[in-house]
Amino acid sequence: MSDPTLEVGEEARPAPGIGTVEQPRILVAFATKHGSTPDVAEAVAEELRAGGAQVDVRPASLDGDLSRYRAVVLGAPMIFGWHKDALRFIERHRAELATKTTVYFVMAASLTETGEERIDGIPILKDPWLVKRPKDPARLGFRERYARPSEYLKKPFGKAPEVRPASVAFFAGSLDLTKMNILEKLFVTLVIAATPGDSRNFDAIREWARGLLPLAS
């Protein structure tokens, strides 16, 4: 017997949640200083979409409700510490982020290889294009101490200790001295001793992004 509630030509549809698979919805939020991090955020989003996720990409400075997202990817560069917009994002959404799968990615000009695989129990991934082995592992210099993974994560972890990211990835960034002010130039050349140029490793970035889908399921 046909369903009398259906109009002519209308097909019966399964009730919500029956016979359908809800796709994970993921937010990729980013902060940027000189415009290179958005490209990384888009590359991450492309890999997540290719894996079947619904993904939104937006600047971390924009406010908005996170309730629709199962997972949040937050990325930003290191310029005198992690970008302030990323830190403010963590503080602003700390209650929601504490209940969601959250991951961070950090764009940097240097990263000292200290053998750390976890920071405060959280697994980290290190771009091989970025890491530098110290001259003397038993006695790190000032630059080497500053560029340790644990040093970079002090503020992100300290701003909202209740937010426990599932992982943190460190990638080589892009360093364009023509876009920097004098203090930034002095910092990256004298303190960090970084080499100018675009060192973004998109193969590593995309491979990492593909591994995020299981975290959001």
PyMOL commands that set and color helices and strands:
alter all, ss='L'
color gray80, all
select helices_A, chain A and resi 37-50+84-92+94-97+142-146+149-152+154-159+177-179+182-191+202-210+213-216
alter helices_A, ss='H'
color red, helices_A
select strands_A, chain A and resi 25-30+54-59+71-77+101-108+111-112+118-119+122-126+131-132+167-172+174-175+197-198
alter strands_A, ss='S'
color yellow, strands_A
deselect
rebuild
show_as cartoon
